[in-house]
Amino acid sequence: MVDRYTKVILTVIAVALVALAVQQAVPSASAAGSECKGSYFDPCWVKIKDN
């Protein structure tokens, strides 16, 4: 019979693996370089693009 400690450890490992898989599936966002003025009153727009 599997004890509670082993179940907790296996659950933590499973959650970590799912988190890594989701992290790889979600695309990263990048800001447009030349369009940003760097001013507080003129914000830069972020576009999410597929690599």
VMD Tcl script that builds the backbone (N, CA, C; Angstrom):
set m [mol new atoms 153]
animate dup $m
set s [atomselect $m all]
$s set {name element resname resid chain x y z} {
  {N N MET 1 A 0.834 -1.184 0.000}
  {CA C MET 1 A 0.000 0.000 0.000}
  {C C MET 1 A 0.882 1.253 0.000}
  {N N VAL 2 A 0.487 2.243 -0.792}
  {CA C VAL 2 A 1.240 3.480 -0.918}
  {C C VAL 2 A 0.848 4.415 0.221}
  {N N ASP 3 A 1.854 4.922 0.908}
  {CA C ASP 3 A 1.546 5.800 2.039}
  {C C ASP 3 A 1.273 7.232 1.583}
  {N N ARG 4 A 0.850 8.067 2.508}
  {CA C ARG 4 A 0.436 9.437 2.208}
  {C C ARG 4 A 1.607 10.275 1.671}
  {N N TYR 5 A 2.811 10.088 2.219}
  {CA C TYR 5 A 3.978 10.855 1.770}
  {C C TYR 5 A 4.246 10.607 0.286}
  {N N THR 6 A 4.197 9.358 -0.128}
  {CA C THR 6 A 4.454 9.024 -1.524}
  {C C THR 6 A 3.384 9.628 -2.430}
  {N N LYS 7 A 2.141 9.609 -2.012}
  {CA C LYS 7 A 1.064 10.214 -2.794}
  {C C LYS 7 A 1.267 11.719 -2.945}
  {N N VAL 8 A 1.686 12.372 -1.876}
  {CA C VAL 8 A 1.925 13.815 -1.933}
  {C C VAL 8 A 3.074 14.128 -2.881}
  {N N ILE 9 A 4.155 13.385 -2.778}
  {CA C ILE 9 A 5.318 13.614 -3.645}
  {C C ILE 9 A 4.950 13.388 -5.110}
  {N N LEU 10 A 4.228 12.323 -5.412}
  {CA C LEU 10 A 3.824 12.049 -6.789}
  {C C LEU 10 A 2.857 13.109 -7.309}
  {N N THR 11 A 2.002 13.631 -6.441}
  {CA C THR 11 A 1.087 14.700 -6.842}
  {C C THR 11 A 1.852 15.977 -7.154}
  {N N VAL 12 A 2.831 16.303 -6.340}
  {CA C VAL 12 A 3.656 17.499 -6.591}
  {C C VAL 12 A 4.397 17.362 -7.914}
  {N N ILE 13 A 4.939 16.206 -8.190}
  {CA C ILE 13 A 5.641 15.975 -9.453}
  {C C ILE 13 A 4.676 16.103 -10.631}
  {N N ALA 14 A 3.483 15.541 -10.498}
  {CA C ALA 14 A 2.492 15.616 -11.578}
  {C C ALA 14 A 2.066 17.058 -11.838}
  {N N VAL 15 A 1.852 17.827 -10.786}
  {CA C VAL 15 A 1.458 19.235 -10.950}
  {C C VAL 15 A 2.585 20.023 -11.614}
  {N N ALA 16 A 3.818 19.756 -11.242}
  {CA C ALA 16 A 4.956 20.444 -11.856}
  {C C ALA 16 A 5.063 20.109 -13.346}
  {N N LEU 17 A 4.839 18.862 -13.702}
  {CA C LEU 17 A 4.892 18.478 -15.113}
  {C C LEU 17 A 3.772 19.130 -15.917}
  {N N VAL 18 A 2.590 19.228 -15.353}
  {CA C VAL 18 A 1.484 19.893 -16.041}
  {C C VAL 18 A 1.801 21.382 -16.206}
  {N N ALA 19 A 2.366 22.001 -15.185}
  {CA C ALA 19 A 2.728 23.420 -15.268}
  {C C ALA 19 A 3.767 23.654 -16.369}
  {N N LEU 20 A 4.739 22.770 -16.483}
  {CA C LEU 20 A 5.741 22.900 -17.550}
  {C C LEU 20 A 5.109 22.727 -18.925}
  {N N ALA 21 A 4.192 21.799 -19.061}
  {CA C ALA 21 A 3.530 21.584 -20.345}
  {C C ALA 21 A 2.686 22.796 -20.744}
  {N N VAL 22 A 1.971 23.380 -19.785}
  {CA C VAL 22 A 1.159 24.563 -20.066}
  {C C VAL 22 A 2.049 25.745 -20.417}
  {N N GLN 23 A 3.164 25.874 -19.739}
  {CA C GLN 23 A 4.094 26.976 -19.999}
  {C C GLN 23 A 4.639 26.900 -21.425}
  {N N GLN 24 A 4.893 25.704 -21.919}
  {CA C GLN 24 A 5.397 25.543 -23.277}
  {C C GLN 24 A 4.300 25.768 -24.318}
  {N N ALA 25 A 3.051 25.536 -23.945}
  {CA C ALA 25 A 1.945 25.658 -24.898}
  {C C ALA 25 A 1.490 27.101 -25.091}
  {N N VAL 26 A 1.684 27.957 -24.092}
  {CA C VAL 26 A 1.232 29.348 -24.163}
  {C C VAL 26 A 2.305 30.187 -24.857}
  {N N PRO 27 A 1.937 30.926 -25.914}
  {CA C PRO 27 A 2.939 31.738 -26.610}
  {C C PRO 27 A 3.381 32.932 -25.762}
  {N N SER 28 A 4.603 33.346 -25.966}
  {CA C SER 28 A 5.119 34.496 -25.221}
  {C C SER 28 A 4.790 35.784 -25.962}
  {N N ALA 29 A 4.657 36.857 -25.221}
  {CA C ALA 29 A 4.355 38.164 -25.802}
  {C C ALA 29 A 5.630 38.987 -25.901}
  {N N SER 30 A 5.722 39.799 -26.936}
  {CA C SER 30 A 6.875 40.678 -27.078}
  {C C SER 30 A 6.387 42.055 -27.531}
  {N N ALA 31 A 7.074 43.084 -27.059}
  {CA C ALA 31 A 6.697 44.451 -27.397}
  {C C ALA 31 A 7.370 44.869 -28.701}
  {N N ALA 32 A 6.701 45.728 -29.433}
  {CA C ALA 32 A 7.271 46.272 -30.662}
  {C C ALA 32 A 8.368 47.261 -30.287}
  {N N GLY 33 A 9.557 47.087 -30.809}
  {CA C GLY 33 A 10.716 47.867 -30.394}
  {C C GLY 33 A 10.691 49.321 -30.800}
  {N N SER 34 A 10.517 49.624 -32.065}
  {CA C SER 34 A 10.644 51.012 -32.524}
  {C C SER 34 A 9.391 51.843 -32.265}
  {N N GLU 35 A 8.267 51.205 -32.032}
  {CA C GLU 35 A 7.028 51.946 -31.824}
  {C C GLU 35 A 6.891 52.506 -30.408}
  {N N CYS 36 A 7.689 52.021 -29.484}
  {CA C CYS 36 A 7.601 52.479 -28.090}
  {C C CYS 36 A 8.359 53.785 -27.922}
  {N N LYS 37 A 7.690 54.762 -27.365}
  {CA C LYS 37 A 8.324 56.063 -27.160}
  {C C LYS 37 A 8.999 56.167 -25.797}
  {N N GLY 38 A 8.625 55.291 -24.878}
  {CA C GLY 38 A 9.247 55.305 -23.565}
  {C C GLY 38 A 8.664 56.324 -22.612}
  {N N SER 39 A 7.574 56.962 -22.974}
  {CA C SER 39 A 6.953 57.961 -22.128}
  {C C SER 39 A 5.822 57.334 -21.324}
  {N N TYR 40 A 5.589 57.853 -20.144}
  {CA C TYR 40 A 4.509 57.362 -19.300}
  {C C TYR 40 A 3.148 57.674 -19.918}
  {N N PHE 41 A 3.059 58.781 -20.615}
  {CA C PHE 41 A 1.787 59.209 -21.190}
  {C C PHE 41 A 1.525 58.615 -22.569}
  {N N ASP 42 A 2.505 58.004 -23.167}
  {CA C ASP 42 A 2.366 57.386 -24.494}
  {C C ASP 42 A 2.801 55.922 -24.387}
  {N N PRO 43 A 1.899 55.043 -23.923}
  {CA C PRO 43 A 2.290 53.659 -23.662}
  {C C PRO 43 A 2.551 52.876 -24.948}
  {N N CYS 44 A 3.281 51.822 -24.797}
  {CA C CYS 44 A 3.585 50.929 -25.912}
  {C C CYS 44 A 2.526 49.829 -25.948}
  {N N TRP 45 A 2.043 49.501 -27.120}
  {CA C TRP 45 A 1.065 48.427 -27.274}
  {C C TRP 45 A 1.799 47.117 -27.480}
  {N N VAL 46 A 1.301 46.062 -26.899}
  {CA C VAL 46 A 1.921 44.729 -26.988}
  {C C VAL 46 A 1.082 43.872 -27.923}
  {N N LYS 47 A 1.743 43.256 -28.896}
  {CA C LYS 47 A 1.069 42.347 -29.816}
  {C C LYS 47 A 1.531 40.936 -29.518}
  {N N ILE 48 A 0.586 40.001 -29.439}
  {CA C ILE 48 A 0.936 38.605 -29.265}
  {C C ILE 48 A 0.969 37.987 -30.647}
  {N N LYS 49 A 2.137 37.482 -31.033}
  {CA C LYS 49 A 2.267 36.910 -32.356}
  {C C LYS 49 A 2.747 35.476 -32.277}
  {N N ASP 50 A 2.402 34.721 -33.257}
  {CA C ASP 50 A 2.773 33.311 -33.320}
  {C C ASP 50 A 4.146 33.202 -33.954}
  {N N ASN 51 A 5.058 32.495 -33.300}
  {CA C ASN 51 A 6.415 32.361 -33.844}
  {C C ASN 51 A 6.429 31.446 -34.993}
}
mol reanalyze $m
mol bondsrecalc $m
mol representation Tube
mol addrep $m
